[in-house]
Structure formats: structure tokens, C-alpha cells
């Protein structure tokens, strides 16, 4: 014989399954990232070297309204014991993902 508690548990768990399925499809539908690869990089004049700094070339950023927007290059102050790995776009699971530039420890 089923108790009232086990009957309620069964009803709530059965109702939660379609609700959870609806949430995952709704989250997938809200992806606002780029649908295609970024445009080729623009040619930028590289400024003369600056002691104690690393030049980071420009790259494309994705903005929800206008789409691809060019971000000009800039100087980053060097960090002792680190090298700079520039920003890049990577294709993961069929979606373009932005990896920002970062300082990586030298070996």
C-alpha cells in the first residue's frame, strides 16, 4: 500500500522532469555569441618597442548588438617570470569562445 508521502514524492518528481527539460532547452536558445568565425585580423602598425612592456596586437570582440567589433592593440607591462599569451577565439563544441590574453609562468 502506498503512503501519502510516497505518493506525493512520485507526483512531484514526475512533474519536475518536464520542467527541467524545458529549462535546458530555454537556456540553449538564449545563446547570444557569434554564429561564425571572427573576421581576419586587421593590419595594425606595430609601434616601436618599449622597455618593460609587451605589445598585444588588436583582436576582434563580439558584442551582442553590433556583432564583431575591433579592439585596438595596447601595451601590457611585463611581469617578471611570465610571458604573455595573447587573446584568441577558439571553436568549442560548435561555438566560438573567446579566451582573453593572460600571463603564463615561464618554465
Phi, psi and omega in degrees: 000136181276135176276165180298320181296313181293326177295317178295319177301315181296318179295315180293320180291325178292326179284332183284333182297308178295327179296315179295322179295322178293324180291320182292321179290328177292321179295321178293326181288344183266017178287121183250012183284179181293143179269341180228176180295154176294155176297164177298151180299147176281154174277123179240139174292131179274123181289162178301151182300145176240128181298129177085008181227155176243132177278127177254112181298159178295164180205168178271136172248153177256128176241138185303318182282295186281344183092227182286128180231132181282132175253116183295157178293163180204168177269140173242133177292134181297151175239126183300130179085006181230155171238152183267128173255116186294165179291154180202161175254134183233138177274116180231123178052038177081006179234143178278126184239134180272129174249111182294159176296153183205160176267129182244133181296133177287151178257000000 
